[in-house]
Amino acid sequence: MKKNVIVLFSLMLFGAVSLAAGKEAGTLGAGVSYRQIVDKDAPLSIHVLGIDRSQPDLYFTASVGKMIKGKDTVPRMAEGMPKEKGQALAAVNGGYFEFTKEPAFFGAVSGISIIEGELLGGPRSTSLCFTADGSPSIRRARSDFKITWPDGSTAPFGLNRPTADYNSNVRGTPLVIFTPAYAPSTGVTNVREIVLGPADPDSWLPIRASREMRAKVLEVRREGDAPITPDTLVLTVSRKAEDSTPALAPGDVITIGTAFSEDMSDVVTAISGEPQILNRGEDPATPDPAKPGARAPRTLVGYNDKKVFFVVVDGRQEKLSRGMSFSEAAVFMRELGCDEAINMDGGGSSTFWLAGEVVNSPSDGAPRAIGDCLVLMRRHATAD
């Protein structure tokens, strides 16, 4: 794959920005173009993928690897996309995840996660969302997930994340529901766990955002690590919530609600990030050259009414690239033409996979195993 390398002789953030058009990489096909921007003086190395929103065979999805539990690299997740879904063209790392503190939950994502309409995670977070027609949006949705017990009382819950008994990179909740996408079993020991099946067979899995579903208690376990089958959910009661959680018995019916602070039922793909660095084209604060803020490798996604952009800024490499601060990244994305932009996980997680190869220089020296990634796909051509 050929790279179009642009050399900038003045620091783009403190002067006029000039971005030459990049040549389309032949292996990517129509509607997709890649370029690398290099400023040897700064130094900076920036990778930019422009994606034409009007190209009908392109779409965006996400991956958590084989299952939510367990970390994997962007290349392995992208190359593992099911062939029937089309051709994976490009992928960048996603949001924050359980990375170092709790091995039992390695890979669990910290924010909203929706893949092909299935809700996989959903606490409060800023998220990049795509609807079925490919329209992007950046939403600040707060989850209001609730379980309604048989007596009508309610309690909040988390989805596919640590319980409150653990000191995790990902904020735990007293009650957690684990879905079949999480792992073969919960991995949580010495707690009460309630295995759930459908109360209404026509309205069951997968769990979707901004919906309600009724579940019937199949089994109550006391030893933990309950198996999760393709047709069951497991409600795990943390030790901190044991006294406040009612006793349940097989046959009892509860209601699971996945409301958000705004309707998310139209979202087919969502991946979390933080912070939003551009909002409605609003000018970011002009960075002070003497106080640019913390610079690091960055993964950024932005868009306007014609294009979506994947951007990875290399960093923490003295001779190659210093990285960017949030304010510098905002300036860059605005000059690129974005009206809206969001920051994904950065640092050693920043990885850009393109047509079978990693095109950036990860600061760890190799792609880091992470929680999720955003993938650009091309649908297979259909016969007329």
N, C-alpha and C positions, 0 to 999 in steps of 0.2 A: 504494500500500500504506500503510495507516494504521499509525502507530507509537504504542504505548502508552508514554508517558513517565512515569516515576516519579521524583519529586524527593525525595532524602533530605536531611534538614536536619541530621543529625549524621553524623560520619564513621563509617561502618559498621564499620571495622576495630577501633575502640577503644571500642565501645559495643554495645548491643543491635542486632541486625540485623532489619530488617523489610522483607520483600519482598512487595509487593502482587501479586496475580495479574494476569498480562498477558492482554489480549484476543487471541483468535485472529485472525490476519490472514487475511481471506477468500480471498486468492489462494493461500494455502498449503494449505488443506483440512484434513481431519480429522487429529487426532493431532499437530499442530504449532502452537506458539504462540511469538510473538516479543514482546519488550519491551526498551525502552531504560531504563536506570537512570542518573539524573543527580544528582550532588551538586555544586551550584554553588560551595560553599564550599571543597571539597577542592583543586581541582575534580576530578571524575571523570565519565567517560562510559563506560558499560558496556552492551554489547549481548548479550542472552541469548536463545537459541533452545532451547525445551524440546521434546523429541521423545518421543512415547509409544512405548515398546518393544513394546506389545501391538498396535499398528496393523499389520495384516498386509501392507498394500501398500507400506510404507516399508522401505527398506534403505539400507545405507551402502556406498559404493565410493570409489575414489580415482582421480586422474588425474595423469599426468605431461605432459599436453598431447599433441601429435601424436606425439612420440617423447621418449625420456628426454633425449637431448642437445638442448639449447636451452631457454632459460627462457621462461615465459609467465605471464600474469597469471591470478589466480583467476577473474575474469569470463570471460575467453576460454576457459579450461579447462572451466568449468562449462557455458557456453553451447555448447561443442563436444562435449558428451556425445552419443553416438549416440542418435538418436530411438527406435530400437527397444529401448533399455534402459529407457525410461520418461521421466519428466519430472524434470529437475534442479530441486530446490526451494531448496537452500541449499548453500553451500560456504565453507570456511575454509581458509586456507593450511596447509601441512603442515610438514615438518621442515626440518632444515638441509641445505644444498646448496652446490655449487660456484658461488660468487657473484662473486668478484673476481680470483682469482689466475691461473687457467688457462683462457683462452677456448676451448681445444680441448675442454674438459669442462664448459663452462657448463651448468647445469641438472642435472648428475649428483647424485643424492641421497646423503646421507652414511650413512643408516641402512637398516633393513629396509624393503623395499617389496614388497607383494604386491597385485596387482590381478586380480580374478576368478580367483583361484587361481594365477596366473602369478607366479613369483618373478622380481623385477626387480632386487633389490639385497639385500644381507644381511650386513653386518658386525655386530659387536657393537653393540647399541643397545637402548634402551627403546622399546617400540612399542605403539601402540594397535591391537588386533586385533579382527576380527569373524569369527565362524564362519558357516556357511551358514544357520543358523537366526536369525542376527542378534545372537547373544550377544556382548557386548563383554568384553574383558579387556585388562589392561596387563601385558605380558610383558617380562622382561629376558633375552632369549635371545641367546646367543653363537653366532655361526656357526662351523662346523667344516667348511667346504667343502674338499674334497680331490679332486685328480686322481690316479688310480692309473695309472701308466705301464705299458707292455707287460711290463716286467721285474718288476712287482709293487711297486716303490717308489712313494712317494706325495709329493705336494707340495700346499701350500695355495694357494688362488686367491681372487681377488675377482671380483665380478660387476658389469658395467656401471659401471665406475669408473676413475679414473686409474691408470696404472701407477706403480710406485715411482720412475720417472725424473722425475716431475713434482712440483713444490712446490705442492700444491693445498690449497684449503679442505677438501677431502674426502681422507681418508687413502688413499694409494695402496697397491697390493700388487704384488709382483714379477711375478706371473702374473695376468692378467685374462681372463675369458671375456666376450665381447660377444654379446648376443642380438639377434634381429631387431627388438626393441622399442627398441634403443638409437639407431640411426641407419642411414642407408644404407651407411656404411662406418665403420671404426674411428677414422679421423682421426689415428692414431699413425704416425709415419714413422720410417724407418731402423731397424726392428727386425724380428725374425723373427716371423712370424704363421702359424698353422696353421689352415687352413679345415677344419671338421669337418661331417660328415654323419651320418646314422643308421647304427649297426651293427645295430640291431634296429628295423625300420621301424614296428613296432607299439608301440614305447616310445620316443617321441622328443619333439619340442617340443609345447607350451611346457615350459620348465623349471619344476618345482614343488618346494616346500620338503620337506625330510626324505625325499628319494628318491635313487635311483641310476639312471643311464642310461649306456648304452655308446655311444661315438661313434667313427666311423671317419675317419681322416685322408684328406681328399680332395686337399689341395694344401698345400705349404709355400712361403711367400712370404718374400722378403728385403727388399722395398722398403717394406713397411708399407702402411697405409691400405687394408686388405683390404675388399672389398665384403662386406656382410652381406645375404644373401638370406632370403626367408621360411622356407627350409628348412635354413639352415646356421647354425652358430656359428663364431666366430673366437676362437682362443686366442692372445693377444698375450703375447710373452715380452719383458719389459723388459730393457734392457741390463744391469741389475744381476743379472738371473737367467739371462743367456745361458749362462754357463759351467756352472751347476748343472742346467740343463734338458736332458734327453736328446735326442739326435737322433731325429727321427721322419720316417717316409717314408709316402707314400700307401699305404693299405691297413692301416697299423697301427691297433690299436684301444685306446682308453683308456676308463677309467670315470670319470664325473663324479658326485661325491657332494655332496649339498646338506644335510648334517646340521646340526642346531642342538643347543644344550645341552639343549633340550627339544623334544618332538615338535611340529612346526608344520604337519603335514600337514592339520590340520582348519581352517586359517586360509584364508579366501577374500579378505579385505582386511586389509592391515597398512600402517601409516604410522608413521614414527618420530617421536619427540619426546624431550625431556630438559629438566628432570628430571620424575619422577613426584612430584607435590606432595601427593597424598593416597593412602594405602594402607590399605584396610579400615576407612575412617572414622577412622583414627588422628588425634588432635588434632595440628595443626601447632603449632610453637612460637609462643607469643604474641609478636607483634612489639613491639619497643620503640618507642614513638612518636618518641623522639629519634634512633633509629637504625633506620629502616625497611628499610635495604638499598637496592640500586640499583632505581630505578623506571623502567619502560619500557612501551611498548605490549606487550600480552600476547595470545596466542591460546591458549585452554585448552579441553580437552574432558574432561568428567566424566560419571559415570553412577551410578545406583543401580538397584534391582531393578525400577523402573517407568519411568524416563526416562533418556535421554541428553541432555546439554547441550552446545551449542556456545556459547562465550563469547569475545568479543573486547573487550579493554579498550583504549580509545584512550589515547595518551600522547605526551609530548614536545611538547605544545601548551598553552602557559601558561594561556590563557584558557578552554580547553575541558576538558583532562584531563591529569593528571600521569603517569598510568600506575600500575602496581603493582609491588612487589617480589614475589619468589617466596613469601615468608611471608605477605604480604598476600593474594596470589592464593589460597593454600591456605585461609586463613580464609574468604574469599569463597565458594569452591567448596563448602566444608563447610557453610556457612550456607545455600547454595542447595539443599542436600540430597544432595550427592554423597558416595558412599562411596569412590570412586576418581577420581582426576583426574591429567591429564598436561599439561605445558606443551609447546606446539609452538614453532616458530620465532616470534620476536616482532620488536620494533623496527619498521623500515619494511616488513617482510614481513607484518605483521598486517593481514589483510583479511577482511571478512565480506560475502559476496555473498548476496543473498536475493531470490528471485523476480524476477530481472532487473535488480537494482540493487545497488550497493555502499552498505551502510547505515552503515558506520563512517566514520571520518575518518582515512585512512592518514597516518602522520606524514611520509611523503615528499611528500605533496600529491596523490598519485595512486597507484593500485595498483602495487606493485612486481612485476616479472617474477621468478618464483621457480621452484622445481624441481617441486613437487607440491602437491596439495590434497586435502582430504577432502570428499566430496560426499554429500549426502542426496538420495536418489532416491525417486520414487513410481512404482510399476509401473503400466503401462497396465491398465485394467479389461479383463477377459476375458469373452467371451460365455458365458452358461450353456449 
